[in-house]
Amino acid sequence: MDRQNTALLAELMLQAEVFCTRIEEATSRRAGTINRDELRLKISQCRGALAVLQTFFEKDLLSIENRIVSGTFRQLIMSLLWVSFHAGGVVDRRLFRKVVQIESGFTYLLLTVQSLEG
């Protein structure tokens, strides 16, 4: 089960990176009301969290049961939500669905771990 959880976390990390890249691409082509400084800050926070998680992955320590990993992942999700907010109209249904899938995958892992402990 732990290998499956690690694989799911790694996939969620990849999807978070894809989301950030697509937002950057979409906002670079669009002038207007987007607060670029706030958006860049939140994307940078996402990438910082992803870098921390990548380090755990490379050391074969990426596990939802690790408090640092789960806390960093929660921070990543919060930053992704803020990216969605600051990107405004650039976030279409498909992009927002990606954020929802990342969050729901993380919640699934948390609930799975809790049910195994309980």
C-alpha positions in Angstrom: 0.0 0.0 0.0 2.9 2.4 0.8 4.3 2.1 -2.8 0.8 2.9 -4.2 0.6 5.9 -1.9 4.0 7.1 -2.9 3.1 6.7 -6.6 -0.1 8.7 -6.1 1.8 11.5 -4.3 4.4 11.6 -7.1 1.6 11.8 -9.7 -0.1 14.6 -7.7 3.2 16.5 -7.7 3.5 16.1 -11.4 0.0 17.4 -11.9 0.7 20.4 -9.7 3.8 21.2 -11.8 1.7 20.9 -15.0 -0.9 23.2 -13.5 1.6 25.9 -12.6 3.2 25.7 -16.1 -0.2 26.0 -17.8 -1.1 29.0 -15.7 2.2 30.7 -16.5 1.7 30.1 -20.2 -1.9 31.4 -20.1 -1.1 34.5 -18.1 1.9 35.4 -20.2 -0.3 35.8 -23.3 -2.9 37.8 -21.4 -2.7 41.4 -20.4 -5.0 43.0 -18.0 -6.3 42.6 -14.5 -4.1 39.8 -13.3 -1.9 40.7 -10.3 1.3 39.3 -11.7 3.3 39.8 -8.6 0.9 37.9 -6.3 0.6 35.2 -9.0 4.3 34.8 -9.3 4.7 34.7 -5.6 2.2 31.9 -5.2 3.6 29.9 -8.2 7.0 30.3 -6.6 5.6 28.9 -3.3 4.2 26.0 -5.2 7.5 25.3 -6.8 9.3 25.6 -3.5 7.0 23.0 -2.0 7.5 20.8 -5.0 11.3 21.0 -4.6 11.0 19.9 -1.0 8.8 17.0 -1.9 11.1 16.1 -4.8 14.0 15.8 -2.3 11.9 13.4 -0.2 11.0 11.4 -3.3 14.7 11.1 -4.4 15.6 9.8 -1.0 12.8 7.3 -1.1 11.1 9.0 1.9 8.0 10.3 0.1 5.2 9.0 2.3 1.9 10.5 3.4 2.7 9.2 6.9 5.7 11.5 7.1 4.5 14.7 8.8 6.9 17.0 6.9 5.6 15.5 3.6 2.0 15.8 4.5 2.4 19.3 5.8 4.4 20.4 2.7 1.8 18.9 0.5 -1.0 20.7 2.3 1.0 24.0 1.9 1.3 23.1 -1.9 -2.4 22.7 -2.2 -3.1 26.0 -0.4 -0.7 27.7 -2.8 -2.4 26.1 -5.8 -5.7 27.4 -4.6 -4.3 30.9 -4.3 -2.8 30.6 -7.8 -6.3 29.7 -9.1 -7.6 32.8 -7.4 -4.9 35.2 -8.6 -5.0 33.9 -12.1 -8.6 34.9 -12.4 -10.3 34.3 -15.7 -7.3 32.3 -17.0 -8.4 29.3 -15.0 -11.0 27.5 -17.0 -13.0 24.5 -15.9 -10.3 22.0 -17.0 -7.5 23.8 -15.1 -9.6 24.2 -11.9 -10.6 20.5 -12.2 -6.9 19.6 -12.0 -6.6 21.5 -8.7 -9.7 19.7 -7.4 -8.2 16.3 -8.4 -4.9 17.1 -6.6 -6.7 18.1 -3.4 -9.0 15.1 -3.5 -6.1 12.7 -4.1 -4.3 14.2 -1.1 -7.5 13.9 1.0 -7.9 10.3 -0.1 -4.4 9.5 1.1 -5.0 11.2 4.4 -8.2 9.3 5.0 -6.6 6.0 4.0 -3.8 6.5 6.5 -6.2 7.5 9.3 -8.3 4.4 8.6 -5.3 2.1 8.8 -4.2 3.7 12.1 -7.7 3.6 13.6 
